[in-house]
Amino acid sequence: METTQDAYEVARLLAEVQYPDSDGRPMAEADFQRVYLIYSVSVLDLYFQNQSDVYVSGNILIYYEEGNSKACISPDVFVIRNQEKRKRRSYKVWEEGEKYPNFVLEITSKSTVNEDQGSKKGLYAFWGVEEYFQYDPTGDYLKPQFQGFRLIEGNYFPIPQVSLNEPNDFLLRSEVLGIDLCLKNQDLKFFEASSGVQLLGLEETESARRAAELRAEQEAQRADRLAAKLRELGIDPDRL
């Protein structure tokens, strides 16, 4: 029979367990993987930025067993619905209402392909991750290089491909996110499923903003030149 002293001892031991913020491994094996990891997190973070109950993150440790600092995994990209949006150093499931990711995307490389298709896939199914995607930027390790799976009665089944206009281009729909993940010319792109509008990452959004500002400035300059020419001809442009 467990005594109060035993309970205190268990609590003390649990409190003494250290949960590192990092596993000491690099973010990604190479630039190919790193670029798409950052891009994917950025796209999803911007898309859900106004939904305070959607947590988007990636490459942080998820601890899933209290008292066991080795029971952790670091998904490249993940989304948790009905979870507070805030900055975290790591994610401890027992401190987060036992909520696990609803969506996971792994950017596959030579060193991760076996884990991505084996132990991680099994663990995500055990967690109840509803959708699991894998993308290989180089196309060297996954055939096809982009794959998606949906959890049905505890097992993952392939998400059907929807062919696009170009050969080898296709989309996989995430019902969890309401987003189409598309393989276009071997690149991974994101589109809002309901509208078909492409979703941009932070860098793309900033580039689009600068391009729009440049176009507006050029239009203003053309308008100024036209107004000056009209004045030379004795025409008041403000009266037109």
C-alpha positions as a Markdown table, in Angstrom:
| # | Residue | x | y | z |
|---|---|---|---|---|
| 1 | Met | 0.0 | 0.0 | 0.0 |
| 2 | Glu | 1.4 | 3.4 | -1.0 |
| 3 | Thr | 1.9 | 5.8 | 1.9 |
| 4 | Thr | 1.9 | 9.6 | 1.9 |
| 5 | Gln | 5.7 | 9.4 | 2.2 |
| 6 | Asp | 5.9 | 7.2 | -0.8 |
| 7 | Ala | 3.8 | 9.6 | -2.8 |
| 8 | Tyr | 6.1 | 12.5 | -1.7 |
| 9 | Glu | 9.1 | 10.5 | -2.7 |
| 10 | Val | 7.7 | 9.8 | -6.2 |
| 11 | Ala | 6.8 | 13.5 | -6.6 |
| 12 | Arg | 10.4 | 14.5 | -5.5 |
| 13 | Leu | 12.0 | 12.1 | -8.0 |
| 14 | Leu | 9.8 | 13.3 | -10.8 |
| 15 | Ala | 10.6 | 16.9 | -10.0 |
| 16 | Glu | 14.3 | 16.2 | -10.1 |
| 17 | Val | 14.2 | 14.8 | -13.7 |
| 18 | Gln | 15.8 | 17.2 | -16.2 |
| 19 | Tyr | 14.2 | 17.7 | -19.6 |
| 20 | Pro | 16.7 | 19.3 | -21.9 |
| 21 | Asp | 15.5 | 21.8 | -24.5 |
| 22 | Ser | 17.6 | 20.2 | -27.2 |
| 23 | Asp | 18.8 | 16.7 | -28.1 |
| 24 | Gly | 22.1 | 18.1 | -29.4 |
| 25 | Arg | 21.3 | 17.1 | -33.0 |
| 26 | Pro | 21.4 | 19.7 | -35.8 |
| 27 | Met | 18.1 | 21.1 | -37.1 |
| 28 | Ala | 18.5 | 19.3 | -40.4 |
| 29 | Glu | 21.0 | 17.1 | -42.2 |
| 30 | Ala | 21.6 | 19.6 | -45.1 |
| 31 | Asp | 20.4 | 22.8 | -46.6 |
| 32 | Phe | 17.7 | 20.9 | -48.7 |
| 33 | Gln | 16.0 | 19.8 | -45.5 |
| 34 | Arg | 16.6 | 22.9 | -43.4 |
| 35 | Val | 15.1 | 25.3 | -46.0 |
| 36 | Tyr | 11.8 | 23.3 | -46.3 |
| 37 | Leu | 11.6 | 22.8 | -42.5 |
| 38 | Ile | 11.8 | 26.6 | -41.9 |
| 39 | Tyr | 9.5 | 27.3 | -44.9 |
| 40 | Ser | 6.8 | 24.9 | -43.8 |
| 41 | Val | 6.7 | 26.1 | -40.2 |
| 42 | Ser | 6.6 | 29.7 | -41.5 |
| 43 | Val | 3.7 | 29.0 | -43.9 |
| 44 | Leu | 1.5 | 27.3 | -41.3 |
| 45 | Asp | 2.4 | 29.8 | -38.6 |
| 46 | Leu | 1.3 | 32.7 | -40.8 |
| 47 | Tyr | -1.9 | 30.9 | -41.9 |
| 48 | Phe | -3.0 | 30.2 | -38.4 |
| 49 | Gln | -1.7 | 33.4 | -36.9 |
| 50 | Asn | -5.1 | 34.7 | -35.9 |
| 51 | Gln | -6.3 | 31.5 | -34.3 |
| 52 | Ser | -5.2 | 31.6 | -30.7 |
| 53 | Asp | -6.1 | 27.9 | -30.2 |
| 54 | Val | -3.8 | 26.5 | -32.9 |
| 55 | Tyr | -0.2 | 25.8 | -32.0 |
| 56 | Val | 2.3 | 25.5 | -34.8 |
| 57 | Ser | 5.9 | 24.6 | -34.2 |
| 58 | Gly | 8.7 | 22.4 | -35.4 |
| 59 | Asn | 12.1 | 21.0 | -34.4 |
| 60 | Ile | 11.4 | 21.2 | -30.6 |
| 61 | Leu | 11.4 | 18.2 | -28.3 |
| 62 | Ile | 8.0 | 16.6 | -27.4 |
| 63 | Tyr | 8.3 | 14.8 | -24.1 |
| 64 | Tyr | 5.6 | 12.2 | -23.8 |
| 65 | Glu | 6.4 | 10.3 | -20.6 |
| 66 | Glu | 6.8 | 12.1 | -17.3 |
| 67 | Gly | 9.9 | 11.1 | -15.4 |
| 68 | Asn | 11.6 | 9.7 | -18.5 |
| 69 | Ser | 13.8 | 12.3 | -20.2 |
| 70 | Lys | 14.6 | 9.8 | -22.9 |
| 71 | Ala | 11.0 | 9.5 | -24.0 |
| 72 | Cys | 11.1 | 12.4 | -26.4 |
| 73 | Ile | 10.9 | 13.1 | -30.1 |
| 74 | Ser | 11.4 | 16.2 | -32.3 |
| 75 | Pro | 9.0 | 16.3 | -35.3 |
| 76 | Asp | 10.2 | 18.7 | -38.0 |
| 77 | Val | 6.8 | 20.4 | -38.4 |
| 78 | Phe | 3.6 | 19.9 | -36.3 |
| 79 | Val | 0.3 | 21.4 | -35.6 |
| 80 | Ile | -1.9 | 21.0 | -32.5 |
| 81 | Arg | -5.5 | 22.2 | -32.5 |
| 82 | Asn | -7.3 | 23.4 | -29.4 |
| 83 | Gln | -4.0 | 24.2 | -27.8 |
| 84 | Glu | -2.8 | 27.6 | -26.6 |
| 85 | Lys | -0.6 | 29.5 | -29.0 |
| 86 | Arg | 2.5 | 30.6 | -27.1 |
| 87 | Lys | 6.3 | 30.2 | -27.2 |
| 88 | Arg | 7.7 | 27.0 | -25.7 |
| 89 | Arg | 11.2 | 25.7 | -25.2 |
| 90 | Ser | 9.9 | 22.1 | -25.3 |
| 91 | Tyr | 6.5 | 20.4 | -25.2 |
| 92 | Lys | 5.7 | 18.2 | -22.2 |
| 93 | Val | 2.5 | 16.3 | -22.9 |
| 94 | Trp | 1.5 | 15.9 | -19.3 |
| 95 | Glu | 1.7 | 19.7 | -18.8 |
| 96 | Glu | -0.4 | 20.4 | -21.9 |
| 97 | Gly | -3.6 | 18.5 | -21.1 |
| 98 | Glu | -2.3 | 15.3 | -22.7 |
| 99 | Lys | -2.7 | 16.9 | -26.2 |
| 100 | Tyr | -0.7 | 15.4 | -29.0 |
| 101 | Pro | -0.1 | 16.8 | -32.5 |
| 102 | Asn | -3.0 | 16.5 | -35.0 |
| 103 | Phe | -0.7 | 16.9 | -38.0 |
| 104 | Val | 3.0 | 16.1 | -38.5 |
| 105 | Leu | 5.3 | 16.7 | -41.5 |
| 106 | Glu | 8.8 | 15.2 | -41.6 |
| 107 | Ile | 11.4 | 16.5 | -44.0 |
| 108 | Thr | 13.2 | 13.3 | -44.9 |
| 109 | Ser | 16.9 | 12.8 | -45.4 |
| 110 | Lys | 19.3 | 9.9 | -45.8 |
| 111 | Ser | 19.9 | 9.8 | -42.0 |
| 112 | Thr | 16.2 | 10.0 | -41.1 |
| 113 | Val | 14.4 | 8.0 | -43.8 |
| 114 | Asn | 14.3 | 4.7 | -41.8 |
| 115 | Glu | 13.1 | 6.4 | -38.6 |
| 116 | Asp | 10.5 | 8.5 | -40.5 |
| 117 | Gln | 9.0 | 5.4 | -42.1 |
| 118 | Gly | 9.5 | 3.2 | -39.1 |
| 119 | Ser | 9.7 | 4.1 | -35.4 |
| 120 | Lys | 8.3 | 7.7 | -35.8 |
| 121 | Lys | 5.4 | 6.5 | -37.9 |
| 122 | Gly | 4.5 | 3.9 | -35.3 |
| 123 | Leu | 4.8 | 6.3 | -32.4 |
| 124 | Tyr | 2.7 | 8.9 | -34.2 |
| 125 | Ala | 0.0 | 6.3 | -34.8 |
| 126 | Phe | 0.1 | 5.4 | -31.1 |
| 127 | Trp | -0.2 | 9.0 | -30.2 |
| 128 | Gly | -3.3 | 9.4 | -32.5 |
| 129 | Val | -1.7 | 11.9 | -34.9 |
| 130 | Glu | -4.5 | 12.1 | -37.5 |
| 131 | Glu | -2.3 | 13.0 | -40.5 |
| 132 | Tyr | 1.3 | 12.2 | -41.1 |
| 133 | Phe | 3.2 | 13.6 | -44.1 |
| 134 | Gln | 6.8 | 12.9 | -45.4 |
| 135 | Tyr | 8.6 | 15.0 | -48.0 |
| 136 | Asp | 12.1 | 14.3 | -49.4 |
| 137 | Pro | 13.4 | 17.5 | -51.1 |
| 138 | Thr | 16.0 | 15.6 | -53.1 |
| 139 | Gly | 13.8 | 12.8 | -54.2 |
| 140 | Asp | 16.6 | 10.3 | -53.3 |
| 141 | Tyr | 15.1 | 8.5 | -50.4 |
| 142 | Leu | 11.3 | 8.4 | -50.7 |
| 143 | Lys | 9.4 | 7.0 | -53.7 |
| 144 | Pro | 7.3 | 8.9 | -54.3 |
| 145 | Gln | 9.2 | 11.8 | -52.7 |
| 146 | Phe | 6.0 | 13.2 | -51.1 |
| 147 | Gln | 3.7 | 10.9 | -49.1 |
| 148 | Gly | 0.7 | 11.5 | -46.8 |
| 149 | Phe | -1.1 | 9.1 | -44.4 |
| 150 | Arg | -4.4 | 9.4 | -42.6 |
| 151 | Leu | -5.1 | 7.5 | -39.3 |
| 152 | Ile | -8.0 | 5.2 | -39.5 |
| 153 | Glu | -8.8 | 2.9 | -36.6 |
| 154 | Gly | -5.3 | 3.1 | -35.3 |
| 155 | Asn | -3.5 | 2.5 | -38.6 |
| 156 | Tyr | -2.1 | 4.8 | -41.3 |
| 157 | Phe | -3.5 | 4.6 | -44.8 |
| 158 | Pro | -2.2 | 6.6 | -47.8 |
| 159 | Ile | -4.0 | 9.8 | -48.6 |
| 160 | Pro | -5.1 | 9.6 | -52.3 |
| 161 | Gln | -3.1 | 11.7 | -54.8 |
| 162 | Val | -4.9 | 14.3 | -56.9 |
| 163 | Ser | -3.0 | 14.8 | -60.2 |
| 164 | Leu | -2.3 | 18.4 | -61.3 |
| 165 | Asn | -1.7 | 19.7 | -64.8 |
| 166 | Glu | 2.0 | 18.9 | -65.1 |
| 167 | Pro | 3.3 | 15.3 | -65.1 |
| 168 | Asn | 4.5 | 14.1 | -61.7 |
| 169 | Asp | 2.8 | 17.1 | -60.0 |
| 170 | Phe | 0.0 | 16.2 | -57.5 |
| 171 | Leu | -1.6 | 17.3 | -54.3 |
| 172 | Leu | -2.5 | 15.6 | -51.0 |
| 173 | Arg | -5.3 | 17.2 | -49.0 |
| 174 | Ser | -4.9 | 17.7 | -45.3 |
| 175 | Glu | -8.5 | 17.5 | -43.9 |
| 176 | Val | -7.1 | 18.4 | -40.5 |
| 177 | Leu | -5.7 | 21.7 | -41.6 |
| 178 | Gly | -8.0 | 22.5 | -44.6 |
| 179 | Ile | -4.8 | 22.8 | -46.7 |
| 180 | Asp | -3.7 | 21.2 | -50.0 |
| 181 | Leu | 0.0 | 20.2 | -49.8 |
| 182 | Cys | 1.2 | 20.2 | -53.4 |
| 183 | Leu | 4.3 | 18.7 | -55.1 |
| 184 | Lys | 5.0 | 21.1 | -58.0 |
| 185 | Asn | 8.2 | 20.5 | -60.0 |
| 186 | Gln | 9.5 | 18.6 | -57.0 |
| 187 | Asp | 8.9 | 21.6 | -54.7 |
| 188 | Leu | 6.5 | 21.4 | -51.8 |
| 189 | Lys | 3.9 | 24.2 | -51.8 |
| 190 | Phe | 0.8 | 24.9 | -49.7 |
| 191 | Phe | -2.6 | 26.1 | -50.9 |
| 192 | Glu | -5.8 | 26.9 | -49.0 |
| 193 | Ala | -8.1 | 24.0 | -49.9 |
| 194 | Ser | -11.3 | 26.1 | -50.0 |
| 195 | Ser | -10.0 | 28.9 | -52.2 |
| 196 | Gly | -7.0 | 27.5 | -54.0 |
| 197 | Val | -4.9 | 30.5 | -52.9 |
| 198 | Gln | -1.3 | 29.7 | -52.4 |
| 199 | Leu | 0.0 | 30.2 | -48.9 |
| 200 | Leu | 3.2 | 32.1 | -48.5 |
| 201 | Gly | 6.0 | 31.9 | -45.9 |
| 202 | Leu | 7.4 | 34.9 | -44.1 |
| 203 | Glu | 10.1 | 35.5 | -46.7 |
| 204 | Glu | 7.7 | 35.2 | -49.6 |
| 205 | Thr | 5.2 | 37.5 | -47.9 |
| 206 | Glu | 7.9 | 40.1 | -47.4 |
| 207 | Ser | 9.0 | 39.8 | -51.0 |
| 208 | Ala | 5.4 | 40.2 | -52.2 |
| 209 | Arg | 5.0 | 43.3 | -50.0 |
| 210 | Arg | 8.2 | 44.9 | -51.4 |
| 211 | Ala | 7.1 | 44.1 | -54.9 |
| 212 | Ala | 3.7 | 45.7 | -54.3 |
| 213 | Glu | 5.3 | 48.8 | -52.9 |
| 214 | Leu | 7.7 | 49.0 | -55.9 |
| 215 | Arg | 4.7 | 48.7 | -58.3 |
| 216 | Ala | 2.8 | 51.4 | -56.4 |
| 217 | Glu | 5.9 | 53.7 | -56.5 |
| 218 | Gln | 6.3 | 53.1 | -60.2 |
| 219 | Glu | 2.7 | 53.9 | -60.9 |
| 220 | Ala | 2.9 | 57.1 | -58.9 |
| 221 | Gln | 6.0 | 58.2 | -60.8 |
| 222 | Arg | 4.2 | 57.5 | -64.2 |
| 223 | Ala | 1.2 | 59.5 | -63.0 |
| 224 | Asp | 3.5 | 62.4 | -62.0 |
| 225 | Arg | 5.2 | 62.3 | -65.4 |
| 226 | Leu | 1.9 | 62.3 | -67.2 |
| 227 | Ala | 0.6 | 65.2 | -65.0 |
| 228 | Ala | 3.8 | 67.2 | -65.8 |
| 229 | Lys | 3.3 | 66.6 | -69.6 |
| 230 | Leu | -0.3 | 67.7 | -69.4 |
| 231 | Arg | 0.7 | 70.9 | -67.7 |
| 232 | Glu | 3.3 | 71.6 | -70.4 |
| 233 | Leu | 0.4 | 71.4 | -72.9 |
| 234 | Gly | -1.6 | 73.9 | -70.8 |
| 235 | Ile | -3.9 | 71.3 | -69.4 |
| 236 | Asp | -4.7 | 71.1 | -65.7 |
| 237 | Pro | -4.6 | 67.4 | -64.8 |
| 238 | Asp | -6.7 | 68.1 | -61.7 |
| 239 | Arg | -9.6 | 69.2 | -63.8 |
| 240 | Leu | -9.7 | 66.1 | -65.9 |
